[in-house]
């Protein structure tokens, strides 16, 4: 165990500011880390906490918090005037290929607010609006790859090789000793996942870290629209190492 600061934070783990593009694996990452580190890992998601229980700041001002989450929807103001965090703040950035993230976020929005229209037109409008946010988010947070105080994780890498990616993350968060591979593997295998059954979202234990999204089964799947969306973000996607899957098929 590491020592503790007067405010209560475990100095072995320190603090990590997590900036996540929506639907890029923050929650599953957080659940694995919480299972692995136990009570020394304290997470804050200020979107879902009341002001009396949360400082409502990012980076977090609570010295007992290990990791806090932000989507940076406004794309301004975080970490003061700087575009990126000051060098003293470790920042974890999570991203996902645009189409998969947009479809997943659209589905979540309609599930949480069933009164909203669910049509091909509403999906198309949502997707085009999201291209602007995606471009600016990547430019601000994900360009340039990893650095000493910044770690960039793509959702696709996380789900393709959870032990490798999360093992590296565990070692980054706690550099005091090598990650315990057996323990981490058990945490990954036992992690819960959010699934929808008869219109209700429920957490199902033991689903592991994996991707279940199949764009071709999306009810508003339109290869022409998907190609156009990829076209407008082609440079951004290439910069992240993502292929354009539909541009050559439309």
Secondary structure in CASP SS format (residue, H / E / C, confidence):
PFRMAT SS
TARGET T0000
AUTHOR 0000-0000-0000
METHOD secondary structure of the structure
MODEL  1
X C 1.00
X C 1.00
X C 1.00
X E 1.00
X C 1.00
X C 1.00
X C 1.00
X C 1.00
X C 1.00
X E 1.00
X C 1.00
X C 1.00
X C 1.00
X C 1.00
X C 1.00
X E 1.00
X E 1.00
X E 1.00
X E 1.00
X E 1.00
X C 1.00
X C 1.00
X C 1.00
X C 1.00
X C 1.00
X H 1.00
X H 1.00
X H 1.00
X H 1.00
X H 1.00
X H 1.00
X H 1.00
X H 1.00
X H 1.00
X H 1.00
X H 1.00
X H 1.00
X H 1.00
X H 1.00
X H 1.00
X C 1.00
X C 1.00
X E 1.00
X E 1.00
X C 1.00
X H 1.00
X H 1.00
X H 1.00
X C 1.00
X C 1.00
X H 1.00
X H 1.00
X H 1.00
X C 1.00
X C 1.00
X C 1.00
X C 1.00
X C 1.00
X C 1.00
X C 1.00
X C 1.00
X C 1.00
X C 1.00
X C 1.00
X C 1.00
X C 1.00
X E 1.00
X E 1.00
X E 1.00
X E 1.00
X C 1.00
X C 1.00
X C 1.00
X C 1.00
X C 1.00
X C 1.00
X C 1.00
X C 1.00
X C 1.00
X C 1.00
X C 1.00
X C 1.00
X C 1.00
X C 1.00
X C 1.00
X C 1.00
X C 1.00
X C 1.00
X C 1.00
X E 1.00
X E 1.00
X E 1.00
X E 1.00
X E 1.00
X E 1.00
X C 1.00
X C 1.00
X H 1.00
X H 1.00
X H 1.00
X H 1.00
X H 1.00
X H 1.00
X H 1.00
X H 1.00
X H 1.00
X H 1.00
X H 1.00
X H 1.00
X H 1.00
X H 1.00
X H 1.00
X C 1.00
X C 1.00
X C 1.00
X C 1.00
X C 1.00
X C 1.00
X C 1.00
X H 1.00
X H 1.00
X H 1.00
X H 1.00
X H 1.00
X H 1.00
X H 1.00
X H 1.00
X H 1.00
X H 1.00
X H 1.00
X H 1.00
X H 1.00
X H 1.00
X H 1.00
X H 1.00
X H 1.00
X H 1.00
X H 1.00
X H 1.00
X H 1.00
X H 1.00
X H 1.00
X C 1.00
X C 1.00
X C 1.00
X C 1.00
X E 1.00
X C 1.00
X C 1.00
X E 1.00
X E 1.00
X E 1.00
X E 1.00
X E 1.00
X H 1.00
X H 1.00
X H 1.00
X H 1.00
X H 1.00
X H 1.00
X C 1.00
X H 1.00
X H 1.00
X H 1.00
X H 1.00
X H 1.00
X H 1.00
X H 1.00
X H 1.00
X H 1.00
X H 1.00
X H 1.00
X H 1.00
X C 1.00
X C 1.00
X C 1.00
X C 1.00
X C 1.00
X C 1.00
X C 1.00
X H 1.00
X H 1.00
X H 1.00
X H 1.00
X H 1.00
X H 1.00
X H 1.00
X H 1.00
X H 1.00
X H 1.00
X C 1.00
X C 1.00
X E 1.00
X E 1.00
X E 1.00
X E 1.00
X E 1.00
X C 1.00
X C 1.00
X E 1.00
X E 1.00
X E 1.00
X E 1.00
X E 1.00
X C 1.00
X C 1.00
X C 1.00
X C 1.00
X C 1.00
X C 1.00
X C 1.00
X C 1.00
X C 1.00
X C 1.00
X H 1.00
X H 1.00
X H 1.00
X C 1.00
X C 1.00
X C 1.00
X C 1.00
X C 1.00
X H 1.00
X H 1.00
X H 1.00
X H 1.00
X H 1.00
X H 1.00
X H 1.00
X H 1.00
X H 1.00
X H 1.00
X C 1.00
X H 1.00
X H 1.00
X H 1.00
X H 1.00
X H 1.00
X H 1.00
X C 1.00
X C 1.00
X C 1.00
X C 1.00
X C 1.00
X C 1.00
X C 1.00
X C 1.00
X C 1.00
X C 1.00
X C 1.00
END
